Every structure is written in structure tokens, then in C-alpha cells.
Amino acid sequence: MILSSGLAQHGIGGGATDLPIPLMFAMVGASWALALSFAMLVVQWKQPRFTTPDVDPQAGEPPARRAWLAVLGLALTAWFLLALFGGPSDETNAALGWLYILTWVGLVPLALLFGHVWRDLSPWRTIQGWLGEGRRTYPAKLGYWPAAASLMAFAWLELASPDPTNISSVRIWVAGYIAAMLIGGWVFGATWFDRADPFDVYSAVVSKLSPFVREGRFALHNPLRTLPTVPVAPGLVAVLATLLGSTAYDSFSSSSFWQSRMPTGLERSATLVGFCALVGILFTLATCASGGLTPERRRLLPGLLAHTLVPIVVGYIAAHYATYLLEKGQSAFLAMLDPLGRGWQPLGDPATAYFLSEHVDLLAFLKVGAVVTGHVLAVIAAHDRAIALLPKAHRLSGQLALLVLMVAYTFTGLFLLFSA
């Protein structure tokens, strides 16, 4: 089965060999784009336009969940579980493509186009609604840490485990995930999903960058106005660092250098954690590198600026997984029409369209463009928030470390993307 071979070697496939742009040109050009963007912002952008100095922007009350989407979510979940536990016990199980491609990678364009629709689809929220309010108040200090831990667990399963297509391992992970969601929802109510469900949190964060949906309703708007409304809580930086770091590790693990080493399971796991930790630590240090702040205020800065990582995450994931989603996703969708692996072909046996892979110039433009666009948006968001948070005398100097870090992220991201 073509799909299983693609899953075993996760990633978009093809790096420098399929991109007709010299790596150095791409890296230098992207860095100049960031530097010039920042210079223009410093000259022209003197007052915050998207945030206020002392108010931590939070989203308002979300609209009521839509019943028809809740029913659809229950039906899709039942279909997925039928495939996972009733289908073949090998890498041909259709649920693998649903989980790794259609859900994990497809979640980003879904949130960008339709907002936080995952909240409506979530079967765990539906079941929790039947059970009533939670028995305990969710501890505020716990924040997003459960989501960060579960995201790391999923990233390890997909990228660093001995065999990501081992159906027994995937069944165990999914069973543990379901148990955690049901028990957590019963104990803490809907807040549990806002802070602990990895897919729910991922969708909620990315949806703030959607230009089409605002506060659960379709409305064209500047996404940089909704981006600062990512709710701030402990562990938010860890969530975004895990998303960005794991994607960077996926590119690195596909490089000839890493493949030639034949790394052990421990080396893969440690390197994955190292990538995510490094992203988070460097971001924390860069955001705190400003004078004129009290220690208490300085400790708050990483969380208050964490939303600026969202465009970088989205841009790099789009660059890294676009081909994977659009091409392998076709096979994954067709496989899900045969959840039990009986050879059903309700749509016949259509050939996979490899449009992007066959148009390398377009593919190169999209990949580099996604990375650069994500970083430029991040620079704009960071500048706007920084001039709202930093003392007037330190508004320029306080941003320099973060700018340098974003240039480094750009260099590293493009290097890994081209060498994958």
C-alpha cells in the first residue's frame, strides 16, 4: 500500500534535490526580508495597533457549539475507531493515515479556513456535555502543561518511536488519549479540553490566525488583530515550542546526515526533546532580554509574546507538510472509505495527483514563501506587542534579541527544509 510507505518515512520527501533555489539565496533573502520589515516597523509603527499596554488580551465567550457538527464529530470518531480497532493489525490500517495526515496535518488548514471548528467537532466535549459540569475547578497553575505533554507524546509516537506505523502502539496511544479526555472532562468540565486536549489546543491557537473567522463567526478581518487574543496561561510557550521543535526535528531526521547515523531509539527521543526544549528556552531568553522591567513583569513576557510564534509554526508546517497533505492525503482519504480493509472501492481506484511534486518551481516558491511570510507576520506581531509592553526607553533595544532569534529560526528552518 502506497500510504503505508509514506507514513513509515514521515515528511514531505525531497529537499534540496527538488527545490530549484540555491539554499544560500533563500536564507539571505529571507533574513533581509525580516530585517527590512523590522526597520520599517521601527520607523513607521510607533504605537500599538492590535493590543493595549497593560491589558492581557483574552478571547470573549465562545459561541454555543453547533449540534450538527457535534453529531458529525461523533460519527467521524466512530468511523475512525472502527478502522483503528477493527481494521488490519499492520501498517495498512486506514486509521494511520487518518491520524497522521488528515487529522494532524489537516488540522492547520481546517483551523485557518473555518476557525476553531474542532471545538464543535470534539466528541469528548459532546460526551462531557451529557455528563454535566465538572466536579472540580481546573487548577490555573496547571495551564497548558497537560496539552504540551500530550503533544510531545504524540510527536514522539509519530517521529521518534521505533515504528510509528505499529498499530498496537497507535491503539495504545489512542486508548490512553480517550481515557484522559473522558476522565479529565468528567472531573474538570469543558476547561479540561481548553487546556489539555492536544488537538483542541492546537486548533484553538492556529484559529487565531484565521482571516475568515472571528469569535466563532465568519467575518473577514486582519488576523493580526485576533492573534493577540490567544489565551495566556502557564505552558503556552511549551505548547508552541513543541509544535515548532517537533516539525524542525522531522526535517532534521529526514536529512542524509541523520539517516546515515542510524540513531538508536534513545538518540531519536533525546534529539526530539532537545529540539523542542531549545526552541522554548531560546524564545524565553530572547523575550526577557529587555531592561527597565521588574522581575515579575519580566517573567510574564514569554507568555504575553507567545502568540508571535503562531505564524512561524503555521508557516513552517505549511512549508514542510503541504505536499504530504495534498498528495498522501488523497490515499489516506480513499483508505478511510474501506475502514475494515476488505478491498472496498466505492469511488473506484483513482490515481493520485502529484501536482506539487511535478511542478518544482511552484513548490519551491510555496515552501520558501510560507516560511518567510510566517516570520514576517511574527515580526509584525512581536513589534506591536513589544511597544505595548516594554518601557519607552527600551522599546527598540528590547526587541533586538527577539529579532535575532527570528532570523536564526528562519535560517535554521530553511536549512532543515532544504536538507530534508
N, C-alpha and C positions, 0 to 999 in steps of 0.2 A: 504493500500500500504506500503510495507516494507520501501521504500525510505523515505517516509514522517516521519515515526517514528524515523529514524536515524537522520534526519535533525532537528527534534524538540529537540533532546538531542545531540547537535553538539559535535564532538570529536571522538577519535578513539575507545572509550569504553574500559573499562578494564584497570586496573593499576597494583597495587601490586598483585592482585589476579591472574593475568595471566602471570606474569614475574617471572620465577624461579631463580631469582638472588637476594640475600639479598641487600636491599637498601644501607646499610652502606658499604658493599663491593664495590658496584658500585660507590658510591660517593667518597670514599677514593681512590680507584683505579684511577678514573678519575682525581682527584686532583693531585695525584702523577705523572700521565702522563703529566699534564700541567707543574708541577714544574720541572720535569726532562727535558722536552723539552726546557723550558726556560734556564735551567742551561747549557745544551748542546749548545744552541744558543749563550749564553754569551761567552762561551769558544771558539767556532769554527767560529762564524759568526761576524767578526769584521767590515766588510764594507758592505754597502747596495748593494744588487744584483738586486733588482727589481725597485728601484727608485733612483733619484738623490737628493742631499741636498736641492737645492733652487728652483727647477722647480716643479710646481704643475702639475702632470701628467694628461693630458686630452686625451680623445679618438680623433682620427683623424676624417675626414669627413666620415660619414657612406655611404655605397654603395647605389645606387639607389634602390628604392623599386621594388619588383618583381610583375609584373602585375597580374600573375596568382594567387598569394597569396592574392592580393588586392581583386580580384573577389571572391575568396573563402571566404575572411573575410566578404564581403558584403552579400554573400549567407548565411553564418552561422548566421550572425546578424539578417537577415530577418527571418530565421527559429526560432531563439530564441525569437524574438519579437512576432512572430505568436503564439508560445506556451504561452508566458507570458500574452499577452493581448487577445488571442483567446481561450486559454485553460480553464480548470475548475478554478473557483474562490475559491479554497480551497487548502489545503496542498498537494493535489495530482497533482497539476500543475507541469508539467515536467520541466518548466524553473527554478524551485527552485534548483533541483539537478544540472542543467547545471551551474547555477550561483555559488552556494556554493561549489560544488565538482569539476566539470570538469574545470571550469574557475579559481576559486580562488586557490584551492589546486593543480590542474593540471598545473597551470602556472609555478610552480617551476621546475618540471621535463622537461617541454617543453623548458624553457629557458636554463636549463643545457645541454640538448641534442642538441638543434638547435639554441642557441643564442637568440638574441633579435628579434625573428621572429614575436613577437607581433606588431612590427613596420610595418611589411609588411601586416599583417592581419587587422590592425586597420581600421574600416570603417570610422572613424572620420577623419583620415589622408587622406583617399581617397576623401571624400567629400570636405575637406579643399583644396586639390589639384585642384579640379574643380573650387573652388571659387577664387583661386589665392593667392597672397601674403597677409599677414596680413596688417591691416590698421594702427597698432601702433607697436612700439617696446616693447617687453616684458620687464617689469622692472626687472633689475638684482637683486635688493634688495629683490624682492618677492621670488626668488629662488624656492625651492621645497615646500614652505609652503602650496600652494593650494593642492598639492598631499598629504601632511601629513594630512591636514584637511579632504580630501575626503577619505583617508584610515581610519581615525578614524571614519568617518561617516559610512563607510561600516562595520567596526569592531563592531560598536555599533548596527547596524541593525542585524548583524549575531549573536552577543554574549550577548548583554545586553538589547535589545528591549523586550517589553512584549511578543511578539510572532514572532520569525524570519520567521516562515512559513506563516504569514499573507500575503496573496497575494496582498491585497490592499497596504500594506506598501511597499512591494517589488516593485510594479508597480510605486508607487510614487518616490521611490529612483531611480529606473532606468530612469524614465522620467526626473527627475532632473539632473541626470548624463549626459544623452544625450543632454539636453538643454545646460548644462555647457560646454560640449565638443564642440558642434557646434558653440555656441556663442563665446567661447574663441578662437577657431580655426579661426573663421572669423575675429576677432579683432587682434589677436597676431600671427597668422600663425602657422607653424609647431612647433615653440618653445613652444607653449602652451602645447602640448602633452608631450614634453620632461620634463616639469616641473609640470604639473597639473593633467594629466591623471593618476589615481592611479594604474591602471593595466599596463599602458605603463611604468611608472617609476619603478614599482615593477619588471617587466620583464627585463628592461634595467639594473637594479642593479644586479639581480641574474645572468644575462647572462655573466657578467664579471667573474664569477666563472666557466664558462663552459670550459672544457678542449678540446672541439671539434671544437668550432667556435671562430674565431678571426677576429675582424673588419668586421663582416658580411660574412665571408668566412670560409668554413670547413678547419681546419688545426689543427692537434694535437699539443698541446703546454702545457706548465706549466701554469695552471690558476692563480698561484700567480704572474705571470708577467702581466696579464691583469687586475687583481683585483684592483691595484692602479690607474687604469685609469677611475674609477668611477668619473664622473664629479663632482667637488666640488662646491657647491652653498649653500646659506643660507637655512636652513630647512632640509638638508640631514640627520643630526643626528635625527631629529624629525621623518623622514620617517622610518628609521631603528629601532628607539625606538618603534614606533607604531607597526611595524611588529613583533618585538620580544616580546614586552609587551603584545600585544593582544593574541599571542599564549600562553604565560605564563598564562594569565588570563583565557583562555579557559581550560587549565589543572586545574587551581585552582577552577574554577566554577563547575567542574565535581567532585570535592572531596566531600566526605561524610560530612566533616565539613561545607562546604559552602551550600550544599544542605539541610542539617538539619536546617540551619538558616532560610530558606525560605526568602531570601532577597527581598526587595522591588525593584522596578524599579530604584529608585534614588540610592539605595545602589549598585546595579549592575553597573549602569553608572559611579558612582563615583569611584568604585573599578577598573573598566576597565581603566579609565583615569589615576588613580593613578599608576597602573602597568606600563603604557606606560611612564608617566612622570618620575617615579622613575628610569626606565632603562636609559632614556635620561640624567637625572640630574647626576646620578652616573657616567655615562660614561664621561660626560663633566668634572666633578670634577677630575676624575682619569687621564684623558689625560692632564689636565692642571697642575697636581701636579709634576712639574719639575722646578728646579732652572736654573738660567743662561739665562733666556729669557726676552725679553722686553714684556710689557703688550700687545702690538699689536700682537707680534708673538704668545703669549700665547693664545690670543683669536682665532687665526686661527687653533690651534692644534686639537680641536674636529672635525672640518670638514676635515682636512687633514688626520686624523686617522679613520674617519667614515667607510671607506671601510673594516676595520678589523672586523666590526660587521656582515658583509655579511655571512661569513662561519658559524657563530653562528646561525644566522637567518635560513639559509638553513638547517643546521644540526638539529636544534630543530623542525623545521616544518616537516622535513623528519621523525623524530622520532615520532612526535605527530600525523601526518596525514597519514602515509603510509598505514595503514590498512584501514583507512577511504576511501582513494582514490581508492585503488585496489579492495576493496570489495563493498562498497556502490557505487563506480563509475560505476560498472557493471550495477546496477539497474538504475542509472542516464542516462547512455548511451541508454539503452533499452527504457526508458521512453521518451527520445527525439525522438525516431522513431515514436511516437504517440503524436505529439505536441498538438492536439486538444482534447486528452483524449477520443477518440472514441473506444478504445479497439483494435487498430491495433497491430498486432504482426508479422511484416514482417520476423523476424528471429525465429518465434516460441516462445516458453516460456522456454528458457534455465534456468537452475538452477544456482544460484550464487555460485561461487567457493570461499570458505573461507580458502584458503591455509595458509595464515599467522596466522590466528586465531587458526587453527588446529595444528600449529607447534610452540608451545610457546617458545621452546628453541631458534629457529631461530629468532622469533620475538623479544625476549629479546636481543639477540646479535645485531640485526639490530638497535634497539632503542638506546641502550647504545653506540654502535659503532658510530652511526650518531652524537650523542651529543658530544662524545669525539673527533671524527675526526674534527667536526666543530670548536671546541675550540682550538685544536692543530694547525689547519690551521690559526686560528685567532692570536694565539700567534706568529707564524712564521711571518705572515704579519705585525703584530704590531712591532715586534722587528726590522724587516728590515726597516720599515718606520721610526721608532723612531731613529735609529742610523743615518738616513739621516737628521732628523730634529733637534735633540737635540744637545746641545753643548757637546763636547767630555768629559768634566769633569762630565757631568750629564747623560750620556747615560745609565748607569746601574740604578742609583737611580731614574731617571725619568721614568723608566718603571715599577718600583715595584708596584705602586698604580694600574696601569692597570692590572698587573698580578694578584694581589689580587682580583680585581673586576672580572676578568675572572674566577678565581677559585670559587668565590661566585656565578657567573652566572651558573657555572657547577653544584655546589651543589644544587642551587635552581631549576634549570631545571630538574635535575634527581629526586629530591624530588617531584616536582609537577607532573612529568611524571609518577612516580610510585604510587602516591596517587590519580591520576585522576580516 
